[in-house]
Amino acid sequence: MYGLFLRHFFLIKSSLPRILDLIYWPTIQIILWGFISKFFSMYSEYYNNTLGIILTCAILYDILFRSSISFNMLFLEEIWSRNFTNLFIAPLKIKEIIVALIFTALIRTLIGLVPAIILTAPLFGVSILKLGFPLFLLFLSLYIFGITLGLFVSAGLLRFGPSFENIAWSSLFLLAPLGCIYYPIEILPHFFQIIAKGLPLVYIFDETRNILLNGFVNYEYLIHAYLLNLFYLIVGISLFYFSYLKARVKGTLINMGE
């Protein structure tokens, strides 16, 4: 028993990623729920339909989560099965792999979300479909950003191998407090507000609350979100290509797998 304890103790002690992983999750949960609690304690009358707004924002955030995780999982499955290098036996280009993963991730995202959207109406009397046409614009913006995060993580997997996969799970939770999903950006400390304004999530969820509370669409916020999405998408694709070329030069592609 003591030997088994020592094995795991030294494994944790000698691995900085494992230590950070242990610290990361409770810290993020405390920060996120701390900001949510602060918001409701200061602005208890802010929402006239708290349940509807919270559930709508939760479903929209799940679009981001599912799209990014679906992209990552599809890529990880190729690595786990040591099949990634086999893909290049066929005349398949990197851009074609990216496009295939993007569309497959869309299918996986819809399979996971549609039942949840259908259930919220009879169970809670909340229908996200009441957003109308703006829902499509919000969905597309969140999906693009989710795919972009998937590209960033996949680039890290190409560059550093499967040890990078923890980032696939943690990156989205790191963005949750800064994305201002359930509360306006004013709740964040000033320094965090500066960082948050560089994320499309702030504008997407601000616009969602604006539509639900005020009943009109502020297209300026949506345009701002799409411009940021375009910038991050270009960076994500470029980074994916760069990581692939580096892995190819180093010869690490053939060793990718569990």
N, C-alpha and C positions, 0 to 999 in steps of 0.2 A: 504493500500500500504506500509506504514511504517512497519507494523507488518510482512508482507511478506518479505520485505527487511531484517528485523532483523533475521527472521528465517534462510534465506539462508546465511546471514553474519556470524551468530554464528555457523552455520553448517560448513562453510569453516574454520572459525577461530579455531574451536576445533578439526579439522581433519588434521593432518600432511600429510597423503597420498594425500588429495585433494589439499593442498597447493603445495606439490612437483609436483603433476600432472600438475598444472597450470604453474609452472616454467619450467617444463621439456621440453615440446614440442617446445616452441620458442627457448629455449637454444640449443637443439639438431639441429634444422633447421639452426640456425645461424652458429653453429660450422661446420656442414656438408657443407653448401654452401660457408662458409668462406674458407675452405680448397680447395674446387673445384675452387673457384675464384682465390685463391693464386696460384694453380697449373697452370691454364691457363694463368695467367699474367706472370709467370716466365718461362713457357715452352710452348709457343704458337705454336711452330713447332714440338712438341713431337709426335703428332698423324698425320699420313698421310691420315687417313680416320676417322676423328673425329666422324662423325655421326654413322658410322658403329660400332666403338668401344664402344661409349657411349650406343647405343641401345642394343648391345650384352651384355654388362655388366649389363644393367638395366634388361634385360630378365633373365639373370642368377641370379641376386639378387632376382628377383621375384620368382624363384624356391625355394630359401631359405625361403622367406617370406610366400609363399603359403603353403609349406609343414609344417612349424611350426604352422601357424595360423590354418590350417586344423586340425592338431592333437589337438591343444588347443580347437577349436570349438567343435569337436566331444566329447571331454571330458567334456566341459562346458555344452553341451546339455544334457548330462546324469545328471549333477548336477542341472541344471535349472529345469528339469522335475522330480527331486527327484527320479531318476531311478537307480542311481549308486548302492545302496544297493540291489535293486531288481536283479541285475545281478548275485549276489551270491546265489540266489535261485537255479539256475542251477549249475551243477558241473564245474564252470568256474574258472580257476586259473588266478592269476595276470599276469603271462607271456602270457597267451592266450589273455587277454584283450589288453595288449601292442601290440602284433602281429596283432590283428584285427584292432586296431586303426592305426597302421603303414601302413597297406595295404589299408585301406579305405582313409587315408590321401593322399596316392599316387594317387588314382583315382580322388579325389577332385583337387589335384594339376594339374594333366594332363588336366582335364576338363577346368580349368581356363587358362592354359598356351597355349594349342594347338591353339586356335583361335588367340591369340596375336602373336604367332610365324608365323602363316599363313599370318596375315595382314601386318606384317612388310616388307615382300618382295614386294608386289605390291605398297604399300604406300610410302615406303622409299628406296626401292632397297637394303635392308639389309636382309640377310638370315643367321640365326644362325646355320643352318645346314651345312654351309660351313666349320665349325670347324671339321667336319668329326667325326671319332671314338673318338678323345679326348673329344668331347661334351658329350658322354655317361659317361666318367670318371668324368668330371666336374659336370654333373648333379647328379650322384650318390653321390659324395662327398658333394655337397650342400644339397642334400636330407637327407643324414645321419645327417649332422649338424643341419638341420631344425628340424628333429625328436628329436634330442638330446635336443634342446632348448625347444621343446614341453614337453619332459619328465621333465625337470627342472621346468617349469611353472606348470605342472600338479602335481608334487610333492608338490609345494607350495600351490596349491589349496587344496590338501588333508590335508596338515598340518595346513593351516590358513583359509581355507574356501573361499567362493566366493569373499570376499574382496580383495583377491590376484589377481583377474582377470585383473586388470589394468596392471599388469606386463606382461601379455600375449601380450598386444598391444605395450608396450613401450620397451620391451627387444630388439626387432629387430632393432628399430630405434636407440637405444643406440649403437648397434654394427656397424651401417652404417658408421660413421666417422672413426672408428678404423679398419673397414674391408678393407679400401682402395679400394673401389669398382671402382671409376672413376679416381684415381690418384695413383702413386707409394707411397710406405711407406716413402720415403725420405721427402715428404711434411709435415709429422707430426712432432711435437716437439719431442725431444729425449725421454722424459719420456713416451709419448704416443707410440713411436716406440717400446719400451720395452714391453708394454702391448700387442700391436698389433701382435707382433711376436708369441705370445701364442695362436693366433686364426688361424684356418685353412683358414679363408676367405682371409687373406693376400696372401697366397700361391696360392689359387684357382684363384683369380682375377689377380694376377701378371702373372700366367701362361696363362690365357685367353688373356691378352694383348700381351704376348710374342708370342703366336701362331698367333694372328692377325697381329702383326707388323713384325715378323721375319720369320714366316712360318714353324717353327719346334717346337717340343714338348720337354720340359725339364721335364723328368719324376721324377727328384729329388724333384721338388716342389710338384708334385702330391703325391709322397710317403710321404713327410713331412705332407701334408694336411691329408692324410688318417690315419697316425699314431696319429695325434692330434685328429682326429674324433673318432678313436677307444678308446682313453683315455677318452674323454668327454662322449662318449656313455656309457662306463662302469660306470662312475661316475653318469650319469643321471639315468640309470637303478637301481643302488644301492640306490640312493637317493629316487627314486619312491617307492621302496620296504620299505625303512626305514620310509618314511612319511606314507605309508599305515599302517604299523605295529603300529606306534605311534597313528594314528587316531583310529585304532581299539582298542588299549588299553584304550584310553581316552573316547571311545564311541561317538566320534564326527561324525562318518560316517553316522549314522542314521539321523543326523540333517543337513546334507549337502543339500542345495537347496536354491532357492530364497524365 
